[in-house]
């Protein structure tokens, strides 16, 4: 088995390491979100797309939690006990593991909370843009025409 086989593609690594029931729950919730906007006006759909642009994805949550823990444990290492530097090193290892494999110990909890991957958020945005009519014409030609 080569290194390429051990390192999953970036866009699918979190989903590959998430329990399938959790992936299904998130997918069904996304479909429910989209269904709410079928037949609504363009402004309502645009507002939802704007909110999706601000939604925190798994990467941002992992990075923020790791950075916070590293900062806190470093400060505690300098001010209380050098043993806190072990936590800094451990969290750094988890962050590296997440970068390489798409998994780290807090990730199952983050996914159970319903935090979506960037691709999952983009999928909802694309569906909403389709409902809004963004893809009805490409370069002035109706979709499906090759001339």
DOVEX-898775 format. One record per atom (N, C-alpha, C, O): residue in three letters; x, z, y. Coordinates in nm, 3 decimals, padded with zeros to 5 digits, m for minus. Atoms other than C-alpha are relative to their C-alpha. Layout:
{"ALA", {X, Z, Y}}
...
This chain:
{"UNK", {00.085, 00.000, m00.117}}
{"UNK", {00.000, 00.000, 00.000}}
{"UNK", {00.090, 00.000, 00.124}}
{"UNK", {00.178, 00.084, 00.137}}
{"UNK", {m00.082, 00.011, m00.121}}
{"UNK", {00.148, m00.106, 00.333}}
{"UNK", {m00.052, 00.091, 00.110}}
{"UNK", {m00.161, 00.147, 00.099}}
{"UNK", {00.040, m00.080, m00.115}}
{"UNK", {00.134, 00.078, 00.664}}
{"UNK", {m00.128, m00.054, 00.062}}
{"UNK", {m00.211, 00.023, 00.109}}
{"UNK", {00.120, 00.062, m00.058}}
{"UNK", {m00.129, m00.170, 00.784}}
{"UNK", {m00.124, 00.045, m00.074}}
{"UNK", {m00.229, 00.064, m00.013}}
{"UNK", {00.113, m00.045, 00.078}}
{"UNK", {m00.357, m00.061, 00.499}}
{"UNK", {m00.035, 00.146, 00.028}}
{"UNK", {m00.150, 00.187, 00.011}}
{"UNK", {00.022, m00.142, m00.026}}
{"UNK", {m00.316, 00.307, 00.595}}
{"UNK", {m00.052, 00.026, 00.140}}
{"UNK", {m00.117, 00.128, 00.164}}
{"UNK", {00.043, m00.017, m00.139}}
{"UNK", {m00.385, 00.261, 00.967}}
{"UNK", {m00.120, m00.090, 00.024}}
{"UNK", {m00.105, m00.212, 00.028}}
{"UNK", {00.120, 00.081, m00.019}}
{"UNK", {m00.743, 00.148, 01.027}}
{"UNK", {m00.001, m00.069, 00.136}}
{"UNK", {00.070, m00.028, 00.227}}
{"UNK", {00.012, 00.066, m00.130}}
{"UNK", {m00.838, m00.095, 01.306}}
{"UNK", {m00.049, 00.099, 00.105}}
{"UNK", {m00.134, 00.184, 00.077}}
{"UNK", {00.033, m00.094, m00.107}}
{"UNK", {m00.868, 00.088, 01.638}}
{"UNK", {m00.149, 00.013, 00.025}}
{"UNK", {m00.199, 00.124, 00.046}}
{"UNK", {00.141, m00.004, m00.037}}
{"UNK", {m01.229, m00.006, 01.698}}
{"UNK", {m00.088, 00.064, m00.108}}
{"UNK", {m00.203, 00.098, m00.080}}
{"UNK", {00.083, m00.053, 00.108}}
{"UNK", {m01.349, 00.128, 01.361}}
{"UNK", {00.054, 00.129, m00.061}}
{"UNK", {m00.005, 00.183, m00.155}}
{"UNK", {m00.066, m00.112, 00.066}}
{"UNK", {m01.117, 00.419, 01.284}}
{"UNK", {m00.082, 00.128, 00.000}}
{"UNK", {m00.080, 00.201, m00.099}}
{"UNK", {00.079, m00.123, m00.004}}
{"UNK", {m01.349, 00.700, 01.396}}
{"UNK", {m00.119, m00.012, m00.095}}
{"UNK", {m00.148, 00.081, m00.171}}
{"UNK", {00.115, 00.020, 00.089}}
{"UNK", {m01.652, 00.555, 01.215}}
{"UNK", {00.042, 00.006, m00.147}}
{"UNK", {m00.032, 00.056, m00.231}}
{"UNK", {m00.047, 00.000, 00.138}}
{"UNK", {m01.443, 00.509, 00.899}}
{"UNK", {00.028, 00.142, m00.050}}
{"UNK", {00.022, 00.167, m00.170}}
{"UNK", {m00.031, m00.137, 00.038}}
{"UNK", {m01.355, 00.880, 00.902}}
{"UNK", {m00.117, 00.096, 00.027}}
{"UNK", {m00.100, 00.218, 00.024}}
{"UNK", {00.117, m00.083, m00.026}}
{"UNK", {m01.706, 01.004, 00.981}}
{"UNK", {m00.094, m00.009, m00.119}}
{"UNK", {m00.110, m00.116, m00.178}}
{"UNK", {00.099, m00.003, 00.107}}
{"UNK", {m01.960, 01.108, 00.720}}
{"UNK", {m00.107, m00.106, 00.026}}
{"UNK", {m00.155, m00.120, 00.139}}
{"UNK", {00.094, 00.111, m00.016}}
{"UNK", {m02.199, 00.817, 00.659}}
{"UNK", {m00.135, 00.048, 00.052}}
{"UNK", {m00.201, m00.025, 00.127}}
{"UNK", {00.128, m00.052, m00.051}}
{"UNK", {m02.505, 01.037, 00.725}}
{"UNK", {00.006, 00.018, 00.151}}
{"UNK", {m00.092, m00.008, 00.221}}
{"UNK", {m00.016, m00.019, m00.144}}
{"UNK", {m02.370, 01.117, 01.071}}
{"UNK", {00.003, m00.136, 00.069}}
{"UNK", {m00.059, m00.154, 00.173}}
{"UNK", {m00.001, 00.136, m00.055}}
{"UNK", {m02.294, 00.748, 01.137}}
{"UNK", {m00.142, m00.057, 00.004}}
{"UNK", {m00.181, m00.119, 00.103}}
{"UNK", {00.138, 00.050, 00.005}}
{"UNK", {m02.650, 00.662, 01.029}}
{"UNK", {m00.087, 00.068, 00.104}}
{"UNK", {m00.168, 00.002, 00.170}}
{"UNK", {00.075, m00.073, m00.100}}
{"UNK", {m02.795, 00.935, 01.251}}
{"UNK", {00.027, m00.057, 00.139}}
{"UNK", {m00.066, m00.081, 00.216}}
{"UNK", {m00.038, 00.052, m00.132}}
{"UNK", {m02.603, 00.804, 01.553}}
{"UNK", {m00.054, m00.142, 00.017}}
{"UNK", {m00.104, m00.177, 00.124}}
{"UNK", {00.052, 00.137, m00.007}}
{"UNK", {m02.700, 00.443, 01.473}}
{"UNK", {m00.151, 00.001, 00.022}}
{"UNK", {m00.202, m00.075, 00.105}}
{"UNK", {00.146, m00.007, m00.016}}
{"UNK", {m03.069, 00.535, 01.439}}
{"UNK", {m00.038, 00.051, 00.138}}
{"UNK", {m00.135, 00.004, 00.197}}
{"UNK", {00.027, m00.049, m00.135}}
{"UNK", {m03.059, 00.732, 01.764}}
{"UNK", {00.023, m00.111, 00.104}}
{"UNK", {m00.051, m00.121, 00.202}}
{"UNK", {m00.028, 00.112, m00.091}}
{"UNK", {m02.906, 00.428, 01.937}}
{"UNK", {m00.115, m00.101, m00.005}}
{"UNK", {m00.158, m00.150, 00.099}}
{"UNK", {00.113, 00.093, 00.013}}
{"UNK", {m03.182, 00.204, 01.800}}
{"UNK", {m00.123, 00.056, 00.068}}
{"UNK", {m00.196, m00.018, 00.135}}
{"UNK", {00.113, m00.063, m00.069}}
{"UNK", {m03.443, 00.452, 01.921}}
{"UNK", {00.015, m00.011, 00.152}}
{"UNK", {m00.082, m00.036, 00.223}}
{"UNK", {m00.026, 00.013, m00.144}}
{"UNK", {m03.279, 00.448, 02.266}}
{"UNK", {m00.034, m00.140, 00.048}}
{"UNK", {m00.096, m00.157, 00.153}}
{"UNK", {00.025, 00.140, m00.038}}
{"UNK", {m03.298, 00.068, 02.275}}
{"UNK", {m00.150, m00.029, m00.002}}
{"UNK", {m00.203, m00.092, 00.089}}
{"UNK", {00.144, 00.025, 00.014}}
{"UNK", {m03.660, 00.062, 02.153}}
{"UNK", {m00.081, 00.052, 00.118}}
{"UNK", {m00.184, m00.005, 00.154}}
{"UNK", {00.070, m00.057, m00.116}}
{"UNK", {m03.764, 00.280, 02.449}}
{"UNK", {m00.005, m00.097, 00.117}}
{"UNK", {m00.091, m00.085, 00.204}}
{"UNK", {m00.011, 00.089, m00.115}}
{"UNK", {m03.666, m00.002, 02.685}}
{"UNK", {m00.060, m00.138, m00.023}}
{"UNK", {m00.059, m00.222, 00.066}}
{"UNK", {00.065, 00.128, 00.027}}
{"UNK", {m03.843, m00.292, 02.515}}
{"UNK", {m00.125, m00.009, 00.088}}
{"UNK", {m00.211, 00.079, 00.083}}
{"UNK", {00.115, 00.021, m00.086}}
{"UNK", {m04.091, m00.427, 02.768}}
{"UNK", {00.005, 00.073, 00.133}}
{"UNK", {m00.091, 00.068, 00.209}}
{"UNK", {m00.009, m00.068, m00.129}}
{"UNK", {m03.966, m00.217, 03.060}}
{"UNK", {00.062, m00.094, 00.103}}
{"UNK", {00.114, m00.200, 00.070}}
{"UNK", {m00.050, 00.086, m00.107}}
{"UNK", {m03.861, m00.355, 03.395}}
{"UNK", {00.153, 00.001, 00.007}}
{"UNK", {00.218, 00.090, m00.047}}
{"UNK", {m00.144, 00.020, m00.010}}
{"UNK", {m03.510, m00.473, 03.479}}
{"UNK", {00.070, 00.119, 00.065}}
{"UNK", {00.179, 00.157, 00.022}}
{"UNK", {m00.064, m00.114, m00.069}}
{"UNK", {m03.437, m00.181, 03.714}}
{"UNK", {00.016, 00.121, m00.092}}
{"UNK", {00.117, 00.191, m00.086}}
{"UNK", {m00.008, m00.112, 00.094}}
{"UNK", {m03.513, 00.077, 03.445}}
{"UNK", {00.111, m00.023, m00.101}}
{"UNK", {00.187, 00.069, m00.133}}
{"UNK", {m00.106, 00.034, 00.093}}
{"UNK", {m03.285, m00.103, 03.201}}
{"UNK", {00.136, 00.011, 00.068}}
{"UNK", {00.232, 00.063, 00.010}}
{"UNK", {m00.127, m00.008, m00.074}}
{"UNK", {m03.014, m00.131, 03.467}}
{"UNK", {00.042, 00.144, 00.023}}
{"UNK", {00.161, 00.176, 00.016}}
{"UNK", {m00.030, m00.142, m00.017}}
{"UNK", {m03.037, 00.243, 03.533}}
{"UNK", {00.058, 00.059, m00.128}}
{"UNK", {00.153, 00.137, m00.124}}
{"UNK", {m00.051, m00.049, 00.129}}
{"UNK", {m02.986, 00.313, 03.162}}
{"UNK", {00.142, m00.051, m00.024}}
{"UNK", {00.228, 00.024, m00.072}}
{"UNK", {m00.135, 00.056, 00.017}}
{"UNK", {m02.684, 00.080, 03.152}}
{"UNK", {00.099, 00.075, 00.088}}
{"UNK", {00.211, 00.104, 00.045}}
{"UNK", {m00.087, m00.077, m00.089}}
{"UNK", {m02.539, 00.265, 03.452}}
{"UNK", {00.030, 00.138, m00.059}}
{"UNK", {00.143, 00.187, m00.049}}
{"UNK", {m00.022, m00.131, 00.064}}
{"UNK", {m02.588, 00.597, 03.268}}
{"UNK", {00.094, m00.013, m00.119}}
{"UNK", {00.176, 00.075, m00.144}}
{"UNK", {m00.088, 00.021, 00.115}}
{"UNK", {m02.418, 00.453, 02.960}}
{"UNK", {00.145, m00.019, 00.045}}
{"UNK", {00.238, 00.019, m00.027}}
{"UNK", {m00.136, 00.014, m00.053}}
{"UNK", {m02.118, 00.362, 03.176}}
{"UNK", {00.067, 00.135, 00.025}}
{"UNK", {00.189, 00.145, 00.027}}
{"UNK", {m00.052, m00.135, m00.027}}
{"UNK", {m02.080, 00.735, 03.246}}
{"UNK", {00.003, 00.088, m00.125}}
{"UNK", {00.054, 00.200, m00.120}}
{"UNK", {00.006, m00.081, 00.122}}
{"UNK", {m02.137, 00.855, 02.889}}
{"UNK", {00.140, 00.024, m00.056}}
{"UNK", {00.222, m00.068, m00.064}}
{"UNK", {m00.128, m00.034, 00.060}}
{"UNK", {m01.842, 01.036, 02.735}}
{"UNK", {00.000, m00.044, m00.146}}
{"UNK", {m00.092, m00.013, m00.221}}
{"UNK", {m00.013, 00.044, 00.139}}
{"UNK", {m01.725, 00.874, 02.411}}
{"UNK", {00.095, 00.094, m00.075}}
{"UNK", {00.153, 00.185, m00.017}}
{"UNK", {m00.083, m00.087, 00.085}}
{"UNK", {m01.534, 01.031, 02.121}}
{"UNK", {00.143, 00.009, 00.051}}
{"UNK", {00.203, 00.116, 00.050}}
{"UNK", {m00.139, 00.000, m00.046}}
{"UNK", {m01.197, 00.928, 02.263}}
{"UNK", {00.017, 00.092, 00.121}}
{"UNK", {00.111, 00.171, 00.127}}
{"UNK", {m00.010, m00.081, m00.122}}
{"UNK", {m01.262, 01.090, 02.599}}
{"UNK", {m00.017, 00.149, m00.033}}
{"UNK", {00.053, 00.233, 00.024}}
{"UNK", {00.023, m00.140, 00.036}}
{"UNK", {m01.394, 01.410, 02.440}}
{"UNK", {00.122, 00.057, m00.070}}
{"UNK", {00.166, 00.168, m00.038}}
{"UNK", {m00.120, m00.047, 00.071}}
{"UNK", {m01.097, 01.440, 02.201}}
{"UNK", {00.115, 00.019, 00.099}}
{"UNK", {00.183, 00.122, 00.095}}
{"UNK", {m00.109, m00.010, m00.096}}
{"UNK", {m00.851, 01.372, 02.484}}
{"UNK", {m00.019, 00.119, 00.094}}
{"UNK", {00.077, 00.192, 00.122}}
{"UNK", {00.026, m00.110, m00.094}}
{"UNK", {m01.017, 01.621, 02.721}}
{"UNK", {00.018, 00.135, m00.068}}
{"UNK", {00.079, 00.226, m00.011}}
{"UNK", {m00.016, m00.126, 00.072}}
{"UNK", {m01.035, 01.896, 02.459}}
{"UNK", {00.147, 00.028, m00.032}}
{"UNK", {00.195, 00.140, m00.015}}
{"UNK", {m00.142, m00.018, 00.032}}
{"UNK", {m00.676, 01.838, 02.350}}
{"UNK", {00.080, 00.037, 00.124}}
{"UNK", {00.162, 00.128, 00.121}}
{"UNK", {m00.073, m00.028, m00.124}}
{"UNK", {m00.546, 01.831, 02.706}}
{"UNK", {m00.028, 00.142, 00.049}}
{"UNK", {00.063, 00.211, 00.094}}
{"UNK", {00.036, m00.135, m00.043}}
{"UNK", {m00.734, 02.151, 02.789}}
{"UNK", {00.070, 00.105, m00.085}}
{"UNK", {00.125, 00.201, m00.032}}
{"UNK", {m00.065, m00.096, 00.088}}
{"UNK", {m00.602, 02.333, 02.484}}
{"UNK", {00.151, 00.003, 00.018}}
{"UNK", {00.213, 00.109, 00.014}}
{"UNK", {m00.144, 00.005, m00.023}}
{"UNK", {m00.247, 02.213, 02.545}}
{"UNK", {00.036, 00.070, 00.131}}
{"UNK", {00.133, 00.146, 00.137}}
{"UNK", {m00.026, m00.064, m00.130}}
{"UNK", {m00.262, 02.322, 02.909}}
{"UNK", {m00.015, 00.152, m00.010}}
{"UNK", {00.072, 00.225, 00.036}}
{"UNK", {00.023, m00.145, 00.011}}
{"UNK", {m00.409, 02.664, 02.829}}
{"UNK", {00.107, 00.067, m00.085}}
{"UNK", {00.160, 00.172, m00.048}}
{"UNK", {m00.099, m00.064, 00.088}}
{"UNK", {m00.171, 02.734, 02.541}}
{"UNK", {00.141, m00.004, 00.062}}
{"UNK", {00.221, 00.086, 00.038}}
{"UNK", {m00.130, 00.006, m00.069}}
{"UNK", {00.129, 02.623, 02.751}}
{"UNK", {00.008, 00.110, 00.106}}
{"UNK", {00.110, 00.179, 00.117}}
{"UNK", {00.003, m00.106, m00.102}}
{"UNK", {00.029, 02.853, 03.036}}
{"UNK", {00.014, 00.137, m00.067}}
{"UNK", {00.090, 00.222, m00.021}}
{"UNK", {m00.009, m00.128, 00.071}}
{"UNK", {m00.024, 03.139, 02.789}}
{"UNK", {00.138, 00.019, m00.062}}
{"UNK", {00.187, 00.132, m00.070}}
{"UNK", {m00.135, m00.009, 00.055}}
{"UNK", {00.312, 03.058, 02.629}}
{"UNK", {00.100, 00.047, 00.102}}
{"UNK", {00.192, 00.123, 00.070}}
{"UNK", {m00.091, m00.043, m00.106}}
{"UNK", {00.488, 03.104, 02.961}}
{"UNK", {m00.033, 00.139, 00.054}}
{"UNK", {00.056, 00.211, 00.100}}
{"UNK", {00.040, m00.125, m00.065}}
{"UNK", {00.287, 03.406, 03.075}}
{"UNK", {m00.018, 00.118, m00.094}}
{"UNK", {m00.001, 00.232, m00.051}}
{"UNK", {00.029, m00.114, 00.089}}
{"UNK", {00.205, 03.615, 02.766}}
{"UNK", {00.095, 00.006, m00.119}}
{"UNK", {00.170, 00.102, m00.135}}
{"UNK", {m00.083, m00.002, 00.120}}
{"UNK", {00.378, 03.521, 02.443}}
{"UNK", {00.042, m00.142, m00.036}}
{"UNK", {m00.038, m00.235, m00.028}}
{"UNK", {m00.050, 00.133, 00.039}}
{"UNK", {00.593, 03.232, 02.328}}
{"UNK", {m00.071, m00.054, m00.125}}
{"UNK", {m00.061, m00.173, m00.155}}
{"UNK", {00.075, 00.044, 00.119}}
{"UNK", {00.378, 03.220, 02.013}}
{"UNK", {m00.109, m00.102, 00.035}}
{"UNK", {m00.149, m00.182, m00.049}}
{"UNK", {00.103, 00.095, m00.044}}
{"UNK", {00.120, 03.027, 02.215}}
{"UNK", {00.053, m00.143, m00.003}}
{"UNK", {m00.026, m00.238, m00.011}}
{"UNK", {m00.055, 00.135, 00.006}}
{"UNK", {00.359, 02.731, 02.211}}
{"UNK", {m00.025, m00.065, m00.136}}
{"UNK", {m00.024, m00.187, m00.147}}
{"UNK", {00.039, 00.056, 00.130}}
{"UNK", {00.272, 02.692, 01.842}}
{"UNK", {m00.134, m00.073, 00.010}}
{"UNK", {m00.152, m00.179, m00.050}}
{"UNK", {00.130, 00.066, m00.019}}
{"UNK", {m00.084, 02.609, 01.946}}
{"UNK", {00.019, m00.131, 00.075}}
{"UNK", {m00.047, m00.231, 00.043}}
{"UNK", {m00.030, 00.124, m00.074}}
{"UNK", {00.054, 02.353, 02.193}}
{"UNK", {00.049, m00.107, m00.096}}
{"UNK", {00.004, m00.221, m00.091}}
{"UNK", {m00.053, 00.095, 00.097}}
{"UNK", {00.249, 02.188, 01.913}}
{"UNK", {m00.104, m00.046, m00.099}}
{"UNK", {m00.110, m00.164, m00.133}}
{"UNK", {00.104, 00.034, 00.098}}
{"UNK", {m00.042, 02.200, 01.669}}
{"UNK", {m00.102, m00.097, 00.060}}
{"UNK", {m00.137, m00.197, m00.003}}
{"UNK", {00.097, 00.089, m00.065}}
{"UNK", {m00.288, 02.042, 01.913}}
{"UNK", {00.063, m00.136, 00.026}}
{"UNK", {m00.004, m00.239, 00.011}}
{"UNK", {m00.069, 00.128, m00.020}}
{"UNK", {m00.030, 01.774, 01.997}}
{"UNK", {00.005, m00.080, m00.129}}
{"UNK", {m00.013, m00.202, m00.128}}
{"UNK", {00.000, 00.069, 00.130}}
{"UNK", {00.000, 01.694, 01.626}}
{"UNK", {m00.137, m00.056, m00.034}}
{"UNK", {m00.148, m00.168, m00.085}}
{"UNK", {00.136, 00.048, 00.025}}
{"UNK", {m00.378, 01.667, 01.596}}
{"UNK", {m00.030, m00.123, 00.085}}
{"UNK", {m00.093, m00.218, 00.038}}
{"UNK", {00.023, 00.113, m00.090}}
{"UNK", {m00.387, 01.433, 01.896}}
{"UNK", {00.074, m00.124, m00.051}}
{"UNK", {00.020, m00.234, m00.047}}
{"UNK", {m00.075, 00.112, 00.057}}
{"UNK", {m00.117, 01.214, 01.741}}
{"UNK", {m00.068, m00.051, m00.127}}
{"UNK", {m00.078, m00.172, m00.147}}
{"UNK", {00.071, 00.039, 00.122}}
{"UNK", {m00.303, 01.215, 01.409}}
{"UNK", {m00.124, m00.081, 00.036}}
{"UNK", {m00.154, m00.182, m00.029}}
{"UNK", {00.119, 00.074, m00.042}}
{"UNK", {m00.618, 01.102, 01.589}}
{"UNK", {00.038, m00.139, 00.050}}
{"UNK", {m00.030, m00.237, 00.020}}
{"UNK", {m00.044, 00.130, m00.051}}
{"UNK", {m00.428, 00.824, 01.764}}
{"UNK", {00.037, m00.095, m00.113}}
{"UNK", {00.010, m00.215, m00.105}}
{"UNK", {m00.046, 00.086, 00.110}}
{"UNK", {m00.283, 00.695, 01.438}}
{"UNK", {m00.108, m00.028, m00.104}}
{"UNK", {m00.121, m00.141, m00.151}}
{"UNK", {00.095, 00.014, 00.110}}
{"UNK", {m00.563, 00.755, 01.188}}
{"UNK", {m00.145, m00.004, 00.043}}
{"UNK", {m00.230, m00.050, m00.033}}
{"UNK", {00.139, m00.006, m00.043}}
{"UNK", {m00.877, 00.803, 01.393}}
{"UNK", {m00.072, 00.124, m00.048}}
{"UNK", {m00.195, 00.131, m00.042}}
{"UNK", {00.059, m00.125, 00.044}}
{"UNK", {m00.932, 01.149, 01.254}}
{"UNK", {00.085, 00.116, 00.047}}
{"UNK", {00.208, 00.104, 00.054}}
{"UNK", {m00.068, m00.125, m00.029}}
{"UNK", {m00.843, 01.501, 01.362}}
{"UNK", {m00.101, 00.111, m00.029}}
{"UNK", {m00.221, 00.084, m00.035}}
{"UNK", {00.092, m00.106, 00.040}}
{"UNK", {m00.992, 01.842, 01.274}}
{"UNK", {m00.125, 00.018, 00.086}}
{"UNK", {m00.231, 00.045, 00.030}}
{"UNK", {00.123, m00.019, m00.076}}
{"UNK", {m01.235, 01.865, 01.569}}
{"UNK", {m00.097, m00.119, m00.005}}
{"UNK", {m00.212, m00.107, 00.037}}
{"UNK", {00.083, 00.121, m00.005}}
{"UNK", {m01.370, 01.512, 01.518}}
{"UNK", {m00.133, 00.014, m00.075}}
{"UNK", {m00.235, m00.031, m00.023}}
{"UNK", {00.130, m00.014, 00.066}}
{"UNK", {m01.638, 01.599, 01.257}}
{"UNK", {m00.101, 00.078, 00.083}}
{"UNK", {m00.220, 00.046, 00.085}}
{"UNK", {00.089, m00.078, m00.086}}
{"UNK", {m01.781, 01.858, 01.496}}
{"UNK", {m00.048, m00.085, 00.117}}
{"UNK", {m00.166, m00.083, 00.152}}
{"UNK", {00.034, 00.087, m00.113}}
{"UNK", {m01.771, 01.613, 01.786}}
{"UNK", {m00.103, m00.104, m00.042}}
{"UNK", {m00.199, m00.130, 00.032}}
{"UNK", {00.095, 00.101, 00.049}}
{"UNK", {m01.951, 01.348, 01.578}}
{"UNK", {m00.135, 00.063, m00.033}}
{"UNK", {m00.239, 00.003, m00.007}}
{"UNK", {00.127, m00.067, 00.031}}
{"UNK", {m02.212, 01.600, 01.455}}
{"UNK", {m00.078, 00.032, 00.127}}
{"UNK", {m00.200, 00.043, 00.124}}
{"UNK", {00.066, m00.024, m00.129}}
{"UNK", {m02.284, 01.669, 01.822}}
{"UNK", {m00.065, m00.129, 00.053}}
{"UNK", {m00.135, m00.127, 00.154}}
{"UNK", {00.060, 00.127, m00.041}}
{"UNK", {m02.384, 01.301, 01.846}}
{"UNK", {00.084, m00.079, 00.098}}
{"UNK", {00.036, m00.177, 00.155}}
{"UNK", {m00.088, 00.073, m00.091}}
{"UNK", {m02.088, 01.188, 02.055}}
{"UNK", {00.034, m00.133, m00.066}}
{"UNK", {00.078, m00.137, m00.182}}
{"UNK", {m00.018, 00.134, 00.055}}
{"UNK", {m02.055, 00.812, 02.007}}
{"UNK", {00.137, m00.057, 00.033}}
{"UNK", {00.205, m00.013, 00.127}}
{"UNK", {m00.124, 00.072, m00.025}}
{"UNK", {m01.754, 00.584, 01.985}}
{"UNK", {m00.022, m00.098, 00.115}}
{"UNK", {m00.137, m00.129, 00.149}}
{"UNK", {00.017, 00.101, m00.105}}
{"UNK", {m01.686, 00.336, 02.266}}
{"UNK", {m00.078, m00.123, m00.050}}
{"UNK", {m00.160, m00.177, 00.024}}
{"UNK", {00.071, 00.116, 00.055}}
{"UNK", {m01.810, 00.054, 02.038}}
{"UNK", {m00.150, 00.028, m00.014}}
{"UNK", {m00.232, m00.060, 00.012}}
{"UNK", {00.142, m00.034, 00.016}}
{"UNK", {m02.137, 00.236, 01.966}}
{"UNK", {m00.071, m00.001, 00.135}}
{"UNK", {m00.185, m00.045, 00.144}}
{"UNK", {00.057, 00.002, m00.134}}
{"UNK", {m02.199, 00.280, 02.338}}
{"UNK", {m00.012, m00.145, 00.047}}
{"UNK", {m00.114, m00.183, 00.105}}
{"UNK", {00.002, 00.142, m00.041}}
{"UNK", {m02.111, m00.087, 02.402}}
{"UNK", {m00.109, m00.077, m00.073}}
{"UNK", {m00.169, m00.168, m00.016}}
{"UNK", {00.107, 00.067, 00.075}}
{"UNK", {m02.353, m00.195, 02.128}}
{"UNK", {m00.135, 00.024, 00.068}}
{"UNK", {m00.215, m00.069, 00.081}}
{"UNK", {00.126, m00.029, m00.071}}
{"UNK", {m02.639, m00.019, 02.310}}
{"UNK", {m00.005, m00.076, 00.132}}
{"UNK", {m00.109, m00.133, 00.167}}
{"UNK", {m00.003, 00.073, m00.127}}
{"UNK", {m02.530, m00.170, 02.641}}
{"UNK", {m00.027, m00.148, m00.020}}
{"UNK", {m00.101, m00.210, 00.057}}
{"UNK", {00.020, 00.143, 00.026}}
{"UNK", {m02.519, m00.520, 02.491}}
{"UNK", {m00.147, m00.027, m00.034}}
{"UNK", {m00.203, m00.126, 00.013}}
{"UNK", {00.141, 00.019, 00.034}}
{"UNK", {m02.868, m00.480, 02.344}}
{"UNK", {m00.087, 00.011, 00.125}}
{"UNK", {m00.181, m00.067, 00.142}}
{"UNK", {00.077, m00.016, m00.123}}
{"UNK", {m03.002, m00.357, 02.678}}
{"UNK", {00.021, m00.119, 00.094}}
{"UNK", {m00.073, m00.163, 00.161}}
{"UNK", {m00.025, 00.118, m00.083}}
{"UNK", {m02.835, m00.646, 02.860}}
{"UNK", {m00.076, m00.121, m00.053}}
{"UNK", {m00.122, m00.205, 00.024}}
{"UNK", {00.080, 00.107, 00.060}}
{"UNK", {m03.003, m00.882, 02.615}}
{"UNK", {m00.146, 00.016, 00.041}}
{"UNK", {m00.211, m00.082, 00.079}}
{"UNK", {00.138, m00.025, m00.041}}
{"UNK", {m03.340, m00.718, 02.690}}
{"UNK", {m00.021, m00.031, 00.148}}
{"UNK", {m00.128, m00.078, 00.188}}
{"UNK", {00.008, 00.025, m00.144}}
{"UNK", {m03.268, m00.749, 03.060}}
{"UNK", {00.007, m00.149, 00.031}}
{"UNK", {m00.031, m00.192, 00.140}}
{"UNK", {m00.006, 00.145, m00.019}}
{"UNK", {m03.206, m01.122, 03.014}}
{"UNK", {00.136, m00.051, 00.042}}
{"UNK", {00.149, m00.166, 00.084}}
{"UNK", {m00.134, 00.040, m00.044}}
{"UNK", {m02.835, m01.129, 03.088}}
{"UNK", {00.056, m00.118, m00.079}}
{"UNK", {00.138, m00.193, m00.028}}
{"UNK", {m00.057, 00.103, 00.085}}
{"UNK", {m02.766, m01.367, 02.800}}
{"UNK", {m00.091, m00.121, m00.016}}
{"UNK", {m00.068, m00.205, m00.103}}
{"UNK", {00.094, 00.112, 00.015}}
{"UNK", {m03.053, m01.609, 02.851}}
{"UNK", {00.063, m00.133, 00.036}}
{"UNK", {00.021, m00.238, m00.013}}
{"UNK", {m00.070, 00.123, m00.038}}
{"UNK", {m02.821, m01.862, 03.011}}
{"UNK", {00.149, 00.028, 00.007}}
{"UNK", {00.193, 00.131, 00.058}}
{"UNK", {m00.145, m00.009, m00.008}}
{"UNK", {m02.451, m01.917, 02.975}}
{"UNK", {00.048, m00.125, 00.071}}
{"UNK", {00.024, m00.236, 00.025}}
{"UNK", {m00.048, 00.111, m00.081}}
{"UNK", {m02.287, m02.136, 03.239}}
{"UNK", {m00.110, m00.100, 00.032}}
{"UNK", {m00.088, m00.221, 00.029}}
{"UNK", {00.110, 00.086, m00.041}}
{"UNK", {m02.626, m02.271, 03.341}}
{"UNK", {m00.069, m00.072, m00.115}}
{"UNK", {m00.162, m00.149, m00.090}}
{"UNK", {00.062, 00.065, 00.115}}
{"UNK", {m02.716, m02.385, 02.988}}
{"UNK", {m00.078, 00.104, m00.080}}
{"UNK", {m00.031, 00.217, m00.097}}
{"UNK", {00.072, m00.093, 00.087}}
{"UNK", {m02.983, m02.224, 02.772}}
{"UNK", {00.082, 00.029, m00.126}}
{"UNK", {00.154, m00.058, m00.174}}
{"UNK", {m00.071, m00.033, 00.122}}
{"UNK", {m02.840, m02.040, 02.472}}
{"UNK", {m00.046, m00.090, m00.114}}
{"UNK", {m00.163, m00.128, m00.122}}
{"UNK", {00.034, 00.081, 00.117}}
{"UNK", {m02.827, m02.243, 02.153}}
{"UNK", {00.018, m00.149, 00.023}}
{"UNK", {m00.002, m00.227, m00.069}}
{"UNK", {m00.023, 00.143, m00.024}}
{"UNK", {m02.750, m02.576, 02.320}}
{"UNK", {00.148, m00.028, m00.001}}
{"UNK", {00.227, 00.050, 00.051}}
{"UNK", {m00.141, 00.036, 00.010}}
{"UNK", {m02.423, m02.750, 02.250}}
{"UNK", {00.036, m00.117, 00.090}}
{"UNK", {00.143, m00.177, 00.074}}
{"UNK", {m00.030, 00.114, m00.087}}
{"UNK", {m02.442, m03.014, 02.520}}
{"UNK", {00.000, 00.040, 00.145}}
{"UNK", {00.023, m00.043, 00.232}}
